[in-house]
Structures are given as C-alpha cells and as structure tokens.
Amino acid sequence: MSMPKTVRGHEGTQRFSASNGINSPSQLLRLMSHYVYVLESDADSEKYVGCTNNFKRRIDDHNRGKVFSTKLRKPFKLIICLKS
C-alpha cells in the first residue's frame, strides 16, 4: 500500500489517493473551487488582484492586516470576485 501523495500550495495542503477516488493532482484541482478577486483600498484607492481557494478567509486576512503586501493599505472593499 502506497502513502497518499500531497499537493502543497500557499493556500494549504491537499491529499489524494486511490481510496478517495482522486488519483492525480489534476483531478484534485478540478474538484477545488478557486476564486479570483479585486479589492480596492479605502486608504489609497489602489486596486489589489488576488486568487485563493478560501475566499472568505482570504478577504478577512486582508482586512486584518495578515497579508504582507496589503497590510498597510487596509481596509478593503470588494470590487469583483469570480469563481471557477
């Protein structure tokens, strides 16, 4: 019996194995929802484009200052979000 393989990304770790019906990383990615979003900073009106597989958590992270690239420009308002 082989160990489950792991797919790592900045949004977390996902496992796939024959026992759960997912046999490859491409099958796993097709099952996962992804979001592309545009935020506008209330501080300087600049836009930020991001992508994630956990939209609510990522937006909360931006507005709490937990994202290095945007922490000095919070708060943000959502301009658009697209789900794949």
C-alpha positions as CSV (number, residue, x, y, z in Angstrom):
1,M,0.0,0.0,0.0
2,S,1.4,3.4,-1.0
3,M,1.3,6.5,1.1
4,P,-1.1,9.2,-0.1
5,K,0.6,11.9,-2.2
6,T,0.3,15.5,-1.2
7,V,-0.2,18.8,-3.1
8,R,1.1,21.9,-1.4
9,G,0.3,25.5,-2.2
10,H,0.2,28.8,-0.4
11,E,-3.5,28.1,0.5
12,G,-2.8,24.8,2.3
13,T,-2.1,21.1,1.7
14,Q,-4.5,18.7,0.0
15,R,-4.1,14.9,-0.2
16,F,-5.0,12.5,-2.9
17,S,-5.1,8.7,-3.1
18,A,-6.9,5.9,-4.9
19,S,-9.0,5.3,-1.8
20,N,-10.8,8.7,-2.0
21,G,-11.2,8.4,-5.8
22,I,-8.7,11.1,-6.6
23,N,-5.7,9.7,-8.4
24,S,-3.8,12.7,-9.6
25,P,-3.2,16.4,-8.7
26,S,-5.2,17.5,-11.8
27,Q,-8.2,15.6,-10.6
28,L,-7.9,17.2,-7.2
29,L,-7.6,20.7,-8.7
30,R,-10.7,20.2,-10.8
31,L,-12.7,19.4,-7.5
32,M,-11.4,22.5,-5.7
33,S,-13.1,25.9,-6.2
34,H,-10.8,28.8,-7.0
35,Y,-11.6,32.5,-6.7
36,V,-10.0,35.5,-8.4
37,Y,-10.9,38.8,-6.8
38,V,-10.2,42.5,-7.0
39,L,-10.1,44.6,-3.9
40,E,-9.9,48.4,-3.6
41,S,-8.1,50.0,-0.7
42,D,-10.1,52.6,1.3
43,A,-6.8,54.1,2.4
44,D,-5.4,55.0,-1.1
45,S,-8.0,53.8,-3.6
46,E,-5.4,51.4,-5.2
47,K,-6.5,48.0,-6.5
48,Y,-5.3,44.6,-5.5
49,V,-5.8,41.4,-7.5
50,G,-5.6,38.1,-5.8
51,C,-6.6,34.4,-6.1
52,T,-7.4,31.8,-3.4
53,N,-9.4,28.6,-2.8
54,N,-10.8,30.0,0.5
55,F,-12.3,33.4,-0.4
56,K,-13.9,34.4,2.9
57,R,-10.8,33.6,4.9
58,R,-8.5,35.4,2.5
59,I,-10.6,38.6,2.5
60,D,-10.7,38.5,6.3
61,D,-6.8,38.1,6.3
62,H,-6.5,41.2,4.0
63,N,-8.7,43.3,6.3
64,R,-7.0,42.2,9.5
65,G,-3.6,43.1,8.1
66,K,-2.3,39.5,7.9
67,V,-1.2,39.8,4.2
68,F,2.2,41.4,4.0
69,S,1.6,43.0,0.6
70,T,-1.6,44.8,1.7
71,K,-1.3,45.3,5.5
72,L,-0.5,49.0,5.2
73,R,-3.5,49.7,2.9
74,K,-6.4,48.2,4.8
75,P,-9.4,48.3,4.9
76,F,-10.6,47.0,1.6
77,K,-13.8,46.7,-0.3
78,L,-14.5,44.0,-2.8
79,I,-14.8,45.2,-6.4
80,I,-15.4,41.8,-8.1
81,C,-15.0,38.1,-7.4
82,L,-15.0,35.3,-10.0
83,K,-15.4,31.6,-9.0
84,S,-14.0,28.8,-11.2
